[in-house]
Amino acid sequence: MDERTKNLILVNQLGKLSNENNDFIVKSVKAVTGNDISSVASLISKSSKFGTKWSASKLKTIEYQESFIDEKTLAKSIEYSLLLLSDMGEILNPPDNFSEPILTAVVGSGSMDLNPTIVFMQFIAIDEEQTEIHITASAKEGLIKQKSSEKAVRKIITSFKL
């Protein structure tokens, strides 16, 4: 996946988070006051989403990469990874069959798993019972480094070793 596509996905994911937060605020205000402020809230939401996406586009994308050997067949490694990534976030390229050697997903990572992180997993069969897995994660980082990419990769590797 090229840098531009990665950047676009991360910026849009951060924009979605902004939208979800705004919807929560609008519903809370309506519940407390009984007033429908949807037209004002819509304006605030749009400007907030634009601001979030613009800011995110200016942040640096940080990558982290690690590889390990899984003591499973290629099909079992991919199957387990698919379940794991589905639990952690959203699969971007669900495979039609288990012969596809790459999975891509957007998962939550960093502080309270709120930083969208793109995870790429590549699978290489070593033999009948072992698969080499390469994991690369990319996330936007601001002034406070959350190490989202590293945390996502380590979380995945830890789950394989349990």
C-alpha positions in Angstrom: 0.0 0.0 0.0 1.5 3.4 -1.0 2.0 6.3 1.5 -0.8 8.3 0.0 -3.4 5.6 0.5 -2.1 4.8 4.0 -2.4 8.5 4.9 -5.9 8.8 3.4 -7.1 5.8 5.4 -5.6 7.0 8.7 -6.9 10.6 8.2 -10.4 9.3 7.4 -10.4 7.0 10.4 -9.5 9.9 12.7 -12.2 11.9 11.1 -14.7 9.1 11.9 -13.6 9.3 15.6 -14.3 13.0 15.6 -17.8 12.4 14.1 -18.6 9.8 16.7 -17.6 12.1 19.6 -19.7 14.9 18.1 -22.7 12.7 17.8 -22.3 11.7 21.5 -22.1 15.3 22.6 -25.2 16.3 20.5 -27.3 13.4 22.0 -26.1 14.3 25.5 -27.1 18.0 25.1 -30.5 17.0 23.7 -31.1 14.5 26.6 -30.1 17.1 29.2 -31.8 20.2 27.8 -34.6 18.6 25.8 -33.8 20.9 22.9 -33.1 19.8 19.4 -29.9 21.5 18.4 -29.3 19.3 15.3 -28.7 22.2 12.8 -26.1 23.9 15.1 -24.6 20.5 15.9 -24.4 19.6 12.3 -22.3 22.7 11.6 -20.1 22.1 14.6 -19.7 18.4 13.6 -18.7 19.2 10.0 -16.2 21.8 11.1 -14.8 19.6 13.8 -14.4 16.6 11.3 -12.7 18.9 8.8 -10.4 20.2 11.5 -9.5 16.8 12.7 -8.9 15.5 9.2 -6.8 18.5 8.3 -4.7 18.2 11.5 -4.3 14.5 11.0 -3.0 15.0 7.5 -0.2 17.2 8.9 0.9 14.5 11.5 3.8 12.2 10.8 3.0 8.5 10.0 5.1 6.2 12.2 5.8 2.6 11.1 6.9 -0.4 13.2 7.7 -3.8 11.8 8.4 -7.2 13.3 8.5 -10.8 12.1 8.1 -14.1 13.9 7.6 -17.8 13.3 4.2 -19.3 14.1 4.0 -23.0 14.8 0.9 -23.4 12.6 0.2 -24.2 9.0 -0.2 -21.3 6.6 -4.0 -21.8 6.5 -4.3 -21.9 10.4 -2.1 -18.9 10.8 -4.2 -16.9 8.4 -7.4 -18.1 9.9 -6.3 -17.2 13.4 -5.0 -13.8 12.2 -8.4 -13.1 10.5 -10.3 -13.8 13.8 -7.8 -11.7 15.8 -7.9 -8.7 13.5 -11.7 -8.9 13.3 -11.8 -8.7 17.1 -9.3 -5.8 17.2 -10.8 -3.7 14.4 -11.9 -3.8 10.8 -10.5 -6.1 8.1 -9.8 -4.1 4.9 -9.2 -7.0 2.5 -11.1 -10.1 3.7 -9.7 -13.1 1.7 -11.8 -15.2 -0.5 -9.8 -18.2 0.5 -6.9 -18.9 2.8 -4.3 -19.0 0.0 -4.1 -15.2 0.0 -0.9 -14.4 1.9 -1.7 -10.9 3.0 -4.2 -9.3 5.5 -4.8 -5.6 6.1 -6.9 -4.1 8.9 -7.4 -0.9 10.8 -7.2 -1.5 14.5 -7.3 0.7 17.6 -4.0 1.2 19.4 -2.2 3.6 21.5 -3.8 5.3 24.5 -7.1 3.5 25.3 -6.9 1.9 21.8 -8.2 5.2 20.3 -5.5 5.8 17.7 -6.4 4.1 14.3 -3.5 2.0 13.1 -3.2 0.1 9.8 -1.8 -3.4 10.2 -0.4 -5.4 7.3 0.3 -9.1 7.9 2.2 -11.2 5.3 2.3 -15.0 5.6 5.1 -17.2 4.2 4.9 -21.0 4.6 8.2 -22.3 5.8 7.1 -26.0 5.9 4.0 -28.0 6.7 3.9 -26.9 10.3 5.5 -23.4 10.4 4.6 -20.0 9.0 6.7 -16.9 9.0 4.6 -13.8 9.7 5.7 -10.3 8.9 3.7 -7.6 10.6 3.9 -3.9 9.7 1.8 -1.2 11.4 1.4 2.4 10.6 -0.2 5.2 12.7 -0.3 8.9 13.0 1.6 10.3 16.0 1.4 13.8 17.4 3.4 15.6 20.1 2.7 12.8 22.7 4.1 9.6 21.2 1.7 6.8 21.9 3.8 4.2 20.1 0.6 3.0 18.5 2.3 1.1 15.7 4.6 -0.8 18.0 1.8 -1.5 20.5 -0.4 -3.0 17.7 2.3 -5.3 16.5 3.3 -6.4 20.0 -0.3 -7.1 20.9 -0.7 -9.3 17.8 2.5 -11.2 18.5 1.6 -11.7 22.1 -1.7 -13.2 21.2 0.0 -15.7 18.9 2.3 -16.8 21.7 -0.5 -17.4 24.3 
